[in-house]
Amino acid sequence: MTVHPSPSTTSTPAASGPAETLLLRRVRAAHAGADGRAVTLSVDALPGVQLGVMPGWLTGEPLEAQGVETQMPNLPDIDLPPTDVTPFELRVSAPQPSCLRLTLAPAGAAVLGDDGTGLGIVVEPTPAPETVEVEETVTHVVLTTGTLRLEVGRAPFTLRLVDRATGATLLRTADRLRQVAGLLTAPSVVVDGEATTLNLELGPDEDVLGFGEQFGRLVKNGQRLRLRSEDACGTGTGLAYKPVPVWHSSQGYTGFVNTGAVLTADVGHSMPSVLSLGLDDSAIDLYVFAGADPRARLTAYTALTGRATAPQPWAFGYWMGRCRYHSSEEMLEVGRSAREHGVPMDVLHLDPDWLVVDRLNTDFIWNTSRFGQRKQFVEDLAELGLRLSVWELPYLDPASPIFEEAERQGYLVRRTDGSLASIQKTPTPDGRMRALIDFTNPAAKRWWQEMHRDFLDDGVAVFKTDFGEALPDDVALFDGTPANQAHNLYPLRYNGAVSEAIREFTDRPPLVWGRSGWAGSHRYPGQWGGDAESTVAGMQATVRGGLSYAMSAPGFWSHDIGGFFGPELTPALYVRWTQLGALSPLMRAHGLRPREPWAFGDDALDICREWVRLRYSLLPYLWQVALESAANGWPVLRPLGLHHPDDRVARSVDDSFLLGSDLLVVPVFDDGAAPVRRTFYVPEGEWFDLHDDTRYAGPGFHTVDVPLDRMPVLVRGGAVIPRVAVDETVRSVEDLLGRPWTLHAYGATDGAQPTLVGFDSQPAVVEGEVVRHGA
């Protein structure tokens, strides 16, 4: 073996020139802030190279210091890179208990002085800041808070986060991992031009969940995910409408990268023991929330990024939509049919036909030839007990009468070369470009919001904020948001603008129905799972997407019952999907073709009507869950592992879920009318079937035969579930507002009556004796 050191071995900052790959290798100094709230470490980055003939990284440091096995007989000749130093800084702070913020960037970068709110994802930078104490040893700089200890290796630069109470390692960089010749396979931090990669070591039993609305398996180990909001064109394409740079580790921490840049999460896919986080940015702003309970970690995360306000009770009723209803009379006939068939319903949704220019355009010009006067239409629906939901997207067609004004006023996004930006990756039906509203321009944002005012004054209840994933990459936004940050932040800003307008103009909890999203989108309820295929696979992917999203963007998520497109929907699959929808946070049927239950035959209608009525009877319970979720920053639809994090089986289950803490929902993924044999997992404790009180003991698997009119729904032993009577006279949630509730207790309870909040936000009225089940 021959070592050829580079002639350049200086210890001064590298001269500017072509970007080279850097490895963060040495801590030079540590400086505590005057208030004790932050510590800044000066870190040397050195040029790094890969040999090419074998995996592994080298710097210009002595081989022994790098751990290279110099006695390997087949070690090739090595040309060491120079040792020119590029200065970086690591700023560590504790914005709240059991939380550290680690901001790593080139020295002097603006992000090092940002309190975290610069991108608009974080809204409360320091909910309860803690002091960070510093201790320096020969080998480490040790930073401690009340509950955490961060050990920063001096040379080489490494990170290890420890729970002070238990001594357990929560997170560590992957510097221990090497190939046969001793070369690093996953250096702690690699900076390649404008890209930064943080490599973390995966523990032998560590499971990783999250990263937003991903439609594959809930546990992400073995997957490689590119977090870029896309018009995914379905749930089976490998793309995501609502990726989120938030993940949970079974080691006892939650990570959040505060960025709008594209992030690639390689979870043991390329290297089986490495969680590699590759960010299209020269800095990484990482928050780590520690604790054994993932619910508490979500509470901490949402203390920084905001929480949703629970929508009004009517939002939890049954919604119906179709792409498209073509006239007011067609929609009114749907409403009349719902009443004739005795199907409770609260919202009818109107897709783009309400527009005059309606192909990937929203200019808020109401189509009176199809739908008459808007206010009168809303009133006609109200007579049937229905509210109106209206579609929109943030794009403008040059054919629109308001396009010229928008362009003249500077309300539209422009590219870095000054030209008008056009949507990308979403095809236009006529070949014309579509421009995008620049929501970073306060005047443009206000202009867009004001166009909602008349709709809301006329009684429109909801805006479906569709699309938003098509911002091109080479944009120059009004507020100077860097181009690499702009794309993923666009859905957040779009949905936020509409949600804020609804709150301002109506003075009620806002509700949108959004498809695109990013970190922070959970505070603008609600979202739905995009355009699922009308197949069993589409239904399965939908559930997985909702579970994954729940771990990263906790709030009010739902889906299109029946799927949006694809093969003709079988009546049986429509029934199975309706059962799932009836036990989902929000319930909406929608698709390219009819989704009304009476369109699928009398048997399907009879079964679906009973499940819709069951949902309405459970609305008192769902209302408590909604309020709890909004208060604590928890999802309404929950993976089993959220309540049972130490159960390795429970945290991997992605074919069933908890609705709140006490209902276990087991969807049946089948499109045939015959009974289905369904095997499902039950967590620890006693569980009782909601329909017939059959007892199931956990933890363990159970197998049952499920006819078409049934779906397993289990109640946790010890739970008290509030319900309300629903009969054929109930048209909508409005008809339930004056009815008393009944308490249903399952298994052994402590006898205490739960504190319940009514639909009017006053103490609930409960009548009669507690109904006992499974005693």
Sequence and secondary structure as in RCSB ss.txt:
>XXXX:A:sequence
MTVHPSPSTTSTPAASGPAETLLLRRVRAAHAGADGRAVTLSVDALPGVQLGVMPGWLTGEPLEAQGVETQMPNL
PDIDLPPTDVTPFELRVSAPQPSCLRLTLAPAGAAVLGDDGTGLGIVVEPTPAPETVEVEETVTHVVLTTGTLRL
EVGRAPFTLRLVDRATGATLLRTADRLRQVAGLLTAPSVVVDGEATTLNLELGPDEDVLGFGEQFGRLVKNGQRL
RLRSEDACGTGTGLAYKPVPVWHSSQGYTGFVNTGAVLTADVGHSMPSVLSLGLDDSAIDLYVFAGADPRARLTA
YTALTGRATAPQPWAFGYWMGRCRYHSSEEMLEVGRSAREHGVPMDVLHLDPDWLVVDRLNTDFIWNTSRFGQRK
QFVEDLAELGLRLSVWELPYLDPASPIFEEAERQGYLVRRTDGSLASIQKTPTPDGRMRALIDFTNPAAKRWWQE
MHRDFLDDGVAVFKTDFGEALPDDVALFDGTPANQAHNLYPLRYNGAVSEAIREFTDRPPLVWGRSGWAGSHRYP
GQWGGDAESTVAGMQATVRGGLSYAMSAPGFWSHDIGGFFGPELTPALYVRWTQLGALSPLMRAHGLRPREPWAF
GDDALDICREWVRLRYSLLPYLWQVALESAANGWPVLRPLGLHHPDDRVARSVDDSFLLGSDLLVVPVFDDGAAP
VRRTFYVPEGEWFDLHDDTRYAGPGFHTVDVPLDRMPVLVRGGAVIPRVAVDETVRSVEDLLGRPWTLHAYGATD
GAQPTLVGFDSQPAVVEGEVVRHGA
>XXXX:A:secstr
  EE  S    SB  S S  EEEEEEEEEEEE TTSSEEEEEEEEEE EE SSSS EE SS TGGGT  TT TT 
  EE     BEEEEEEEEEEETTEEEEEEEETT GGGG  S TTSS S S SS B  EEEE SSEEEEE SSEEE
EEETTTTEEEEEETTT  EEEEBSTT B TTS BSS SEEEETTEEEEEEE  TT  EEEEES  S SB TTEEE
EE B   SSSSSS BSSEEEEEEETTTEEEEE  SS EEEEESSSSTTEEEEEESSS EEEEEEE S HHHHHHH
HHHHH       GGGGSEEEEETT  SHHHHHHHHHHHHHTT    EEEE GGGBSS SS     B HHHH  HH
HHHHHHHHTT EEEEEE SEE TTSTTHHHHHHTT B EETTSSB    SS  TTS   EEB TTSHHHHHHHHH
HHHHHHHTT  EEEE       SSEE TT   HHHHHHHHHHHHHHHHHHHHHHHH S   B BS   TTGGGS 
 EE    BSSHHHHHHHHHHHHHHHTTS S EE EET SBSS   HHHHHHHHHHHHTSSSEEE  SS   GGGG
 HHHHHHHHHHHHHHHHTHHHHHHHHHHHHHHT  SEE HHHH TT TTGGG  S EEETTTEEE      SSS 
EEEEEEEEEEEEEETTT  EEEEEEEEEEEE TT   EEEETT EEEEE   TT  SGGGGTTS EEEEEESS  
S     B TTSSB  B S  EEE  
